[in-house]
């Protein structure tokens, strides 16, 4: 599964000048050894199937050599420029439903699948060769809720945007040092930062999270959700 949205707690104390280094890992799905590749015409989706997927998306489906080459280059760009990984196509998600459709399509056709949020996966585990690649950088929502002292972040948001938002309102958020890192990789690494002695790790400040699972379903996990449905306990943990 991967994080679709995160809801963070924040405090109203000023943010300090020192931020921690970003965690090494980003979002990635494990690639099985036997998957359908573009070279296998017997299992690779037909043009009609790709067109149907494209038509169902709110976002866009990109391919190498397409009309929007700049968008393609952005979709496969990683912070580690030494890596040379080219997926078969890329979905630029604009909604959670786009992410669900991507997961379901990859599963139905047994495709290699990869996911990237901000691209801080220096080992390249968020981008796979010949994969159906899902780019969630466009899901960069940052919304504060002063009534309950929380902020909702999309998986494509980064700390530059988060800190600008909370600084403008006089609040403080538990986050990382590198401004182009986002909440996904930061949280999956535990969320180490200068405020952990005062406010705990980044993961300790997550109130709830929406996740797209391997079957394409969308679930929201939180303490309250687990109390209602104990089967969500492993996802929340």
Residue, then its C-alpha position, 0 to 999 in steps of 0.5 A: x500500500x502507499x500513503x495517499x493523504x496524511x493528516x498531521x498535528x501541529x503546534x502553535x510554537x515557533x519553528x526552530x531554524x534547524x531541520x533534520x536530514x531526510x530519510x533515505x527511502x521513499x515510496x515503492x512497491x516490491x517488484x515480483x520476478x515474473x511480470x508482464x513486460x512490453x516485450x511480451x505482446x501476448x500479455x501486454x495491454x492492447x492500445x484499446x485498453x491503454x486508451x480506456x485507462x487514459x479516458x478513465x483518468x482525471x490526470x494524464x497517461x504519458x508515454x516516452x516519445x509522446x507529444x508532451x515530452x517535458x511532462x514525461x521527463x518530469x514524471x521519470x525524474x529522480x533526485x539522484x540523477x545518476x540513475x537511468x530508469x525508464x518506465x513503460x508509461x506514467x500516470x500523473x495522478x490528480x485524484x485518489x481515484x486515479x491512484x486506485x485505477x492505476x493499481x487495479x490496472x497493473x494488477x489486472x495485467x500483471x504489470x511491474x508497478x512503481x510509485x513516486x511522490x517527491x522523488x527522494x528515493x536515491x536507490x531508485x526504488x520508487x521507479x522501476x524499468x518497464x513499469x506502469x509508473x504512478x506519479x503522485x506529485x500533483x497531489x500536493x494539497x496542504x490544508x490547515x484546520x485551526x479548529x482541531x490543530x491539524x493539517x492535511x497533506x497530499x503525498x506530493x506535498x513537500x516541507x517547503x510548502x508545509x513550512x511556508x503554510x504554517x509559518x504564515x499562520x504562526x504555527x509549527x509542524x513536525x517535519x524534516x530538514x530538506x525542503x523538497x522531501x515530503x511527508x511520505x518518505x519522512x513518515x515511513x522512515x519514522x520522521x526524525x527531526x529537531x522537535x522529536x524530544x518535545x513532540x515525538x517522531x513524525x509518525x507520532x504526530x499522524x492523526x490519520x492516513x488514507x491509503x490505496x491498498x494492493x487491491x485498489x481499495x481506498x481506506x482511511x486508518x486512524x485510532x478511531x477507525x481501528x476501534x471500529x474495524x480492528x482489521x485495520x490495526x496493522x495498517x495503522x501500526 
